[in-house]
Amino acid sequence: MNPKYTHKTAKSTTAINKKSKGFTDEERAAMRERARELAAEARSNKNRAQGENDVLAAIAKMPEPDRAMAKRLHAIIKASAPALSPKTWYGMPAYANKDGKIVCFFQSAQKFNTRYATFGFNDVANLDEGAMWPTSFALKELTAAEEARIGALVKKAVS
């Protein structure tokens, strides 16, 4: 027998599988939501108004204080980058460019039981600054300073 090729026994495979915890319930729920979103988009080419309704419905389901932050972010993004189309992404509010690619998104703290909400940007956002730049931000609350910074970042992301 060639020592290069070893055969794993059922016992060793089972031991490995018991150690793996896999995805959490929250992660599996987010993946199911994303699958439903993709299926809905495939069935009917969603228009901007439907995307807006989906985002507002997702925001309405959020507990406070995330709901208030998400509402405010929605208004800031619409004002800063009217060309972006609202849509849900993994059940969370997101904003896509004309090609349908997500530029920025909001993730509720309660969705994944984290201590802060997240506002983030995907790779299509034009935020490059040298060899390193931030792509997501932790949010505990929104003050005028954070709102101004987010508005400026969103404008830059779509420039």
N, C-alpha and C positions, 0 to 999 in steps of 0.2 A: 504494500500500500504506500502510496506517495504521501509523505508527511506534509507536503504543501497543501493537500486537500483533505481537510478533516470533516468528519460528519458530526453534526450536532444531534444530540439525542433529544427526544421529546422532553425529558426531564430538564435539561439545561435550557431549552427554549421556554418551557413553562416558567422556570425560575426568572428568566429575563422579563417575561410578560407580567409577572406579578409585581416586579419592581416599578414598571412604567405606570404612571398614573394617568397618562393620556390627557385629553382635553377636559377642562372643567365644564360644569353644566352651563355656565354663562357663555363660555367660548363655543360650545356646541349650539346653543340657542342663537348666537350671533351668526354662525355659519348657516344655520337653517334660514334665518332672516335674509342673508345675502343670497342664498339659493332661490328663495321666493322672489326677491327683487330681480334677479337675472331672468327668471322664468317670466315674470310680468313684462319686463322690457322686451323679451323675445316675442311674446304673444302680441303685444301692441306697442308700437313705437311711442313711448310716453312723451307727452308734450310738456312744455315748461309749466303750465298751470297744474297739471297732475303732480309733477315733481314738487312744486310749491305746497300743494295740499298734503303730500306724503311727509314732507319735512315738518310742516306745522302739526300734523297728527303725531309724529314722533316726539316733537317737543312737548306737546300737551300731555303725553304719557309719562314724562320725566317728573321725578319728585323735586321739590325745592331743595336747595338753591340752584340746582342744575337747570331747571326749567327757565328761571329768570335769566341766567347767563346765556342759555341757548337762544332765547327770544332776542336778547340784546345783540348777540353775535350775528343772528340772522339779519337784523336791521343794519348793522354795521357793514356786513359783507354785501348786502344788496345796494347800499349807498356807495360803497367804495369800489365795487366791481360789478356794475349792472349787467355786464356781458356773461357773468357766471350763471349757470342754471342750477337751482336747488334740486337736490334729489337725496334719497336715503342711500346709505352705504353701510352695510352690516347693521341696519336698523337705526343708524345715527344720522343726524343732519350733515350733509356734505354739499359741495358746490363744484360743478364741473365746467370745463371749458367747452368751446364749440365742437370739439372732437369727442365729447362725452367723457373725457378723462378727469378724474377727481383732482382738483387743485388744493382744496382745503377741507377740513372736516372738524367736527366737534364730537368728543367722546365723553359721555356722562360718567361721573365718578361712581354712581350707583350701579351702572351697567355691569361693571366688572369688580365691584366692591373695592375700589381704590380710594385713597384719601384725597385725591384731587381730580378734577376734570381735566381733559386735555384738548387743546386746540392745536391742530397740526396741519402740515403741508406735505403733499406728495412730490415726487421727483419732477413733475411737469411745472411746478411753481418756479418762477424765475427769481430765486433768492440767493443764487450763488454769490459768495464773497470769498475769494481766495480758495484755499484748500479745505476750509472747514466753516460750516455755518449751521445754526440751529434749524431743525425741521419740525419741532413740536414744543409746546409750552404747557406747563402745569398751571391750572387756574383754580384759585380758591374763591376769588371774587373779582368783579370788574369795577375798577374805578375809572375816572376820566383819563388817567394816564395810560392804563392798559387799553382802553377803547381806542385812544388815539394811535397807540403803537400797532394794534391789530389792524386798524384801518389802513395805516401806511404800509404794513407788511402785505396785506391783501392787494393793495394797488400795485406794489412792486411785483408780487407774484404773477400778476396777469399782464405785466408790461412787456 
